[in-house]
Amino acid sequence: MTPSPPRRRTLLALAVAAALAAGASACGTENTPAKTTAADSTGKGSVSKDGIEVNTIGDKKIRVPGDKPTALFFFSVGCGECAGGSKSLATAGKELNGTAGVLAVDMDPSESPQTIRQFLDYIKAPELPAAIDTGAALSQKYKVAALSTLIVVDPHGTVTYRATDPGPDQIQAALKKAGAK
């Protein structure tokens, strides 16, 4: 016995809505400014009440929060949508000439530094600082569960902006609002 045509349309509409909701949550579609204080992290890594110190794939140490606002973009090499967001982050960082920090945070601990470097070369942003979120320290601290999420953290550790795949102008404006000169 097959459902009647109106019932079939209803079931199909529900299935499509569920698929869209699952896809939206997987890639993160939130595009709203946020003003929340970061929670303590229980992830591995160098964590203190002053923040998290991460080592980039270029062996540079970056503390979040730091002495200036920082934009963190959470990505994975296998995420197609993440290429645009990573490129926007790199562009925004160049435009602000060091008055704010930028960091691409790879959420997949199985991806190697070499693979991430290839990704950065592919998007034409080899100078973009990137780190692997080993132990999910940054993801947990800033409550990031979806790829393509960008947050801006002010020097006090407050998340002042949260969005999915914002453009370079939006990133720059959020960093300036958080205190970049």
Protein Blocks (a to p, Z undefined) as FASTA:
>chain_A
ZZdfklmmmmmmmmmmmmmmmmmmmnopafcdcdddddddfbecjddfkbccdddfkopa
cddddfbdcddddddfklmklmmmmmmmmmmmmmnnopaccddddfblkbcfklmmmmmm
mnopakbccdddehhlmmmmnopabghiacdddfkopafbdcehiafklmmmmmmmnopZ
Z
